[in-house]
Amino acid sequence: MPGTRTLLPSLRLASVAAAALLAGALLIAVNDASGSVPVAAAAATPAPSSSGTPNTSPFPPTPPTNLQATVVRSTSVTLTWTASSRGCCAVTGYDVTYMQAFYDVGQVVALGNVTTATITTGIRPGQQYTFQVTAHDDLGHRSGGSNPVVVVTPVTDTGPDTVPPAAPTGLQANPANGPSTTLTWSPSTDNVAVTGYNVYRFDGVFISTLLSTVTGTTYTAQVVSPRDQFYVRARDAAGNVSIASNTVVVTGGTGGPGSQGPSSPAASASSSAPPVLSCRARFTYTSVWSSGFVADVTITNTGSTPIVDWVVTFSFGGDERIGQSWNGTFTQNGAAVTLTNASWNRIIPPGGSVTVGLYGARTAPLTPPPTVYVNGVPCTS
């Protein structure tokens, strides 16, 4: 498969707009055929001009549509989609961004100008994944993400039963606050038979703990942290598990069975102050003409922990007015601008970057913002 890109904390983040999953603004390395990991080259950007109308439009391709998983096996997923339409420039390739459920690390596979791909990297039996696809052109403009597709892989491709059960629905927690809660849900169906339900506690980032496997549709769980999350999967006799139910949040936990004791290293780490967010920001006018501009705002996570659900704020020094953005959503009040993450690039891992593109108008000389903030923290330039 051409160019598989795998998320690694020590490498830079790909600027993708995958709507996901999923997906964009994820750390990547590019594996060549020999397995070595060279540093990915930066995408070309339009050269700035000081006057006149720019030679190229900043508009990216349209998002791919009709993304479907046509074949789901224990260690591979085959996807198809409808091609994007060009914006300013010809579409040259696609990125497939995908994340394992309840594990906030994603992967990106770089493809040529195709509309089908079989994904194998990081695909494991009995796991849930969300996929999205984005297009890019020869100047590095990236489309928005396609519709997301959620699949769960079977535990085997050769057994008598390779079809996972349907997902449980209607998960509820009562009470929603307190030291314990009773979880209830609607039963699932299966091509053979549902034999039970796995009940999980999720820490909100990386760790899911299997609390119990029950045959009914109710379970009483201890609330361990101040904000516990719970979900349920159906299972069958072959060991296949379903896509997860909806997630419910229960607050008010003060410790209980399964909680870390005061002498536990994990407990000590969780009780310490959270690491301070650290970032670097680069604001670049990539194209300028008498009545408008195109700019990139690139945020790099220089800290040791992921930046989750980022919000970028800054103020222009002139009369710039943003009309369009990509890889993020903008609001503007006077000179003050707020950029919020897209669904596919909400996490910036340590060492990773995300770039938001801006297209706007102006009459006065351009004045870039003196300081860019992420989640209220000023970034270095």
C-alpha positions in Angstrom: 0.0 0.0 0.0 1.5 3.4 -0.8 2.9 5.6 2.0 1.5 4.4 5.4 1.8 7.1 8.0 1.7 6.1 11.6 1.2 8.5 14.6 4.4 8.9 16.7 4.8 11.4 19.5 8.3 12.4 18.3 7.3 13.5 14.8 5.3 16.4 13.5 1.6 16.4 13.2 0.0 16.1 9.7 -2.3 18.9 8.8 -5.3 17.0 7.7 -8.9 17.7 7.8 -10.5 14.4 8.1 -13.6 15.0 10.1 -13.1 12.5 12.3 -12.3 10.4 13.7 -11.0 10.8 13.6 -8.3 11.6 11.6 -6.5 15.2 10.6 -4.0 17.1 12.7 -2.5 13.8 13.8 1.2 12.9 14.3 2.6 11.0 11.4 5.7 9.4 10.1 6.0 8.2 6.5 7.3 4.6 6.1 9.0 4.0 2.9 9.3 0.6 1.2 12.4 -0.3 3.3 10.7 0.4 6.6 12.8 3.5 7.4 11.1 6.6 8.7 12.2 9.8 6.9 10.9 13.2 7.9 7.9 14.2 5.8 8.5 17.2 3.5 6.3 20.2 4.1 3.5 20.8 1.7 4.1 23.5 -0.8 2.3 26.8 -0.2 1.5 29.7 -2.6 4.3 32.3 -2.7 3.2 35.6 -1.1 2.6 38.5 -3.5 2.4 42.2 -2.5 -0.1 43.4 -5.0 -2.6 42.4 -7.7 -4.8 39.3 -7.7 -3.2 36.0 -6.6 -2.6 33.5 -9.3 -4.3 30.7 -7.5 -7.5 30.5 -5.4 -7.1 29.3 -1.9 -10.1 27.0 -2.1 -9.5 23.3 -1.2 -11.1 20.3 -2.9 -14.6 19.4 -1.8 -14.9 16.6 0.8 -15.1 13.0 -0.4 -18.6 11.5 -0.1 -20.3 8.2 0.3 -17.5 6.6 2.3 -18.3 2.9 3.0 -16.6 -0.1 4.5 -17.1 -2.8 1.9 -15.1 -5.6 3.5 -14.3 -5.9 7.2 -11.9 -8.6 8.3 -10.1 -9.3 11.6 -6.9 -7.4 10.5 -8.0 -5.3 7.5 -10.8 -2.9 6.4 -11.5 -2.1 2.7 -13.0 1.3 2.1 -14.5 2.9 -1.0 -15.7 6.6 -1.5 -16.8 9.0 -4.2 -14.0 11.3 -5.5 -13.7 14.9 -4.5 -14.1 17.8 -6.9 -11.2 20.1 -7.4 -11.1 23.5 -5.9 -8.4 25.8 -7.2 -6.2 22.9 -8.2 -6.2 19.3 -9.3 -6.8 16.6 -6.7 -3.6 14.6 -6.3 -4.4 12.2 -3.4 -6.3 11.2 -0.3 -5.6 10.6 3.3 -7.4 8.0 5.3 -7.6 8.9 9.0 -8.7 6.4 11.6 -8.9 6.0 15.3 -9.5 3.0 17.6 -12.5 3.7 19.8 -11.8 4.8 23.4 -8.1 5.3 22.6 -7.2 8.8 21.6 -4.4 8.0 19.2 -5.0 7.9 15.5 -3.3 6.9 12.3 -3.1 8.2 8.8 -2.6 6.4 5.5 -1.5 8.5 2.5 -2.8 7.4 -0.8 -2.6 8.6 -4.4 -5.6 9.7 -6.5 -7.7 6.6 -5.8 -11.2 5.9 -4.5 -10.7 2.6 -2.7 -8.1 1.3 -0.2 -7.6 -1.7 2.1 -6.3 -0.6 5.5 -4.1 -3.0 7.5 -1.8 -0.9 9.7 -2.9 -1.0 13.3 -6.1 -3.0 12.6 -6.6 -5.7 15.2 -9.3 -8.4 15.8 -12.3 -7.5 18.0 -11.7 -3.7 17.9 -13.8 -0.7 16.9 -12.5 1.9 14.4 -13.8 5.2 13.0 -12.6 6.1 9.5 -12.7 9.4 7.5 -11.1 10.4 4.2 -9.8 13.8 3.1 -8.5 15.0 -0.3 -5.6 17.2 -1.1 -4.3 19.1 -4.1 -0.8 19.8 -5.5 -0.5 23.0 -3.5 -1.3 21.3 -0.2 -4.9 22.5 0.3 -6.9 19.9 2.1 -10.6 19.2 2.0 -13.0 18.7 4.8 -13.6 15.2 6.0 -15.9 12.7 4.4 -18.8 11.1 6.3 -17.4 9.0 9.2 -17.7 5.2 9.0 -17.6 3.1 12.2 -16.7 -0.7 12.1 -15.9 -3.4 14.5 -13.5 -6.2 13.3 -14.4 -9.9 13.9 -12.2 -11.9 16.2 -11.5 -14.4 13.4 -12.0 -14.7 9.6 -12.3 -18.5 9.5 -14.5 -19.5 12.5 -18.1 -20.6 12.3 -19.2 -17.2 13.3 -17.5 -14.0 12.0 -20.4 -11.6 12.4 -20.4 -9.3 15.4 -23.6 -8.6 17.3 -25.5 -5.4 16.9 -24.6 -2.6 19.3 -26.6 -2.2 22.6 -28.7 0.9 22.6 -30.3 3.3 25.2 -27.6 3.0 27.9 -28.6 4.9 31.0 -27.1 5.5 34.4 -29.3 6.0 37.5 -28.3 7.9 39.5 -26.0 10.1 37.4 -24.2 11.4 40.5 -23.0 9.4 43.5 -20.7 6.6 44.7 -22.5 4.0 42.6 -24.9 3.8 39.7 -27.1 1.2 38.0 -26.5 0.9 34.3 -29.4 -0.3 32.1 -29.6 -0.8 28.3 -31.7 -2.3 25.6 -30.8 -5.8 24.4 -28.8 -6.5 21.2 -29.4 -8.9 18.4 -26.9 -11.3 16.6 -27.0 -13.6 13.6 -26.6 -16.6 16.0 -27.2 -15.5 19.6 -26.0 -12.8 22.1 -24.4 -14.6 25.0 -23.6 -11.6 27.2 -22.6 -8.0 27.6 -19.2 -6.6 28.5 -19.5 -3.5 30.8 -16.6 -1.0 30.7 -15.3 2.0 32.6 -13.4 4.5 30.4 -11.0 7.1 31.7 -11.8 9.5 28.9 -8.4 9.3 27.2 -6.7 5.9 26.7 -7.8 3.2 29.3 -10.9 1.1 29.2 -11.4 -1.3 32.1 -13.7 -4.4 31.7 -15.8 -4.4 34.9 -17.9 -7.5 34.3 -19.6 -9.7 31.7 -23.2 -10.1 32.4 -26.0 -12.1 30.7 -28.8 -9.5 31.5 -29.2 -5.8 30.6 -28.4 -4.2 33.9 -25.3 -3.8 36.1 -24.5 -1.8 39.2 -21.1 -0.1 39.0 -18.9 1.7 41.5 -18.1 5.3 40.6 -14.4 5.7 41.1 -13.4 9.0 39.7 -15.1 12.4 40.0 -16.3 11.8 36.4 -16.6 8.2 35.3 -17.6 7.1 31.8 -19.3 3.8 31.1 -20.2 1.9 27.9 -21.4 -1.6 27.0 -20.6 -4.1 24.2 -22.6 -7.2 23.3 -20.8 -10.5 22.7 -21.5 -13.8 21.1 -20.4 -17.4 21.7 -17.5 -17.0 19.2 -16.1 -14.0 21.2 -17.1 -11.3 18.6 -18.0 -8.0 20.3 -20.3 -5.3 19.0 -19.8 -1.7 18.3 -20.0 0.1 21.7 -23.2 1.5 23.0 -23.6 5.2 23.7 -21.4 6.4 26.6 -22.8 7.8 29.9 -21.0 10.0 32.4 -21.5 9.7 36.1 -20.1 12.3 38.5 -19.4 12.3 42.2 -17.1 9.3 42.7 -14.8 9.4 45.7 -13.1 6.1 45.3 -14.2 2.5 45.5 -13.4 -1.0 44.3 -10.8 -0.8 41.5 -9.6 2.7 42.5 -5.9 3.4 43.0 -4.7 3.4 46.6 -2.9 6.4 48.0 0.5 4.7 47.7 -0.1 3.7 44.0 2.2 5.6 41.5 -0.7 6.0 39.2 -2.8 7.6 42.0 0.1 9.9 42.9 0.4 11.0 39.3 -3.3 11.7 38.9 -3.4 13.8 42.1 -0.6 16.0 41.0 -1.1 19.2 39.1 -1.7 18.7 35.4 1.2 19.5 33.1 1.3 23.1 31.9 0.2 23.5 28.3 3.1 24.6 26.1 2.8 25.7 22.5 4.4 27.5 19.6 2.4 29.5 17.1 3.2 30.7 13.6 0.9 33.1 11.7 1.9 33.4 8.0 0.3 35.3 5.2 0.7 32.9 2.3 -0.9 35.1 -0.4 -1.7 38.8 -0.3 -3.4 41.2 -2.8 -4.9 44.6 -2.6 -8.3 43.6 -1.1 -7.6 40.3 0.6 -5.3 37.7 1.9 -4.8 34.0 2.6 -3.1 33.0 5.9 -2.0 29.9 7.8 -2.1 29.6 11.6 0.1 26.7 12.7 0.1 25.6 16.3 2.8 23.2 17.5 2.5 21.3 20.8 5.9 21.8 22.6 4.7 20.2 25.8 4.8 16.6 27.0 1.0 15.9 27.0 -1.6 16.1 24.3 -3.6 19.3 23.7 -7.2 18.2 23.6 -10.1 20.3 22.2 -7.9 23.3 21.3 -9.3 26.8 21.0 -7.0 29.4 19.3 -7.5 33.1 20.0 -5.8 36.2 18.7 -6.6 39.8 17.6 -5.7 41.4 14.3 -3.9 44.7 14.4 -5.7 46.0 11.2 -9.1 45.6 9.6 -8.8 42.0 8.4 -12.1 40.2 8.1 -12.1 36.4 7.7 -14.6 35.0 5.2 -13.6 31.3 5.2 -11.5 28.8 7.1 -10.5 25.2 6.7 -9.2 22.6 9.2 -11.0 24.6 11.9 -14.1 26.8 12.6 -13.8 30.5 13.0 -15.8 33.3 14.8 -14.8 37.0 14.7 -15.9 39.9 16.8 -14.2 43.1 15.6 -10.5 42.3 15.6 -10.8 39.4 18.0 -10.8 35.9 16.3 -11.5 32.5 17.8 -10.6 29.3 16.0 -11.9 25.9 17.2 -10.9 22.4 16.3 -12.6 20.3 13.7 -13.8 16.9 14.7 -10.9 15.2 13.0 -8.0 17.3 14.6 -9.2 17.9 18.1 -6.0 16.4 19.6 -2.5 17.8 19.1 0.0 15.2 20.5 3.3 16.2 21.9 5.6 17.4 19.1 2.6 17.6 16.7 1.1 20.5 14.8 -2.1 21.6 13.3 -2.6 24.3 10.7 -5.8 26.3 10.1 -6.2 28.1 6.8 -7.9 31.5 6.6 -9.2 33.4 3.6 -10.3 37.0 4.2 -10.6 40.6 3.0 -8.9 43.9 4.1 -8.5 47.5 3.0 -5.7 48.6 5.4 -2.1 47.3 5.5 -1.9 43.8 7.0 -1.0 43.6 10.6 -0.4 40.1 12.0 -1.5 39.3 15.6 1.2 40.0 18.1 0.3 37.0 20.3 -1.6 33.8 19.6 -3.2 31.9 22.5 -4.2 28.2 22.8 -6.8 27.4 25.5 -5.9 30.7 27.1 -2.1 30.1 27.2 0.1 32.4 25.1 2.3 30.6 22.6 5.8 31.4 21.7 6.5 32.6 18.2 
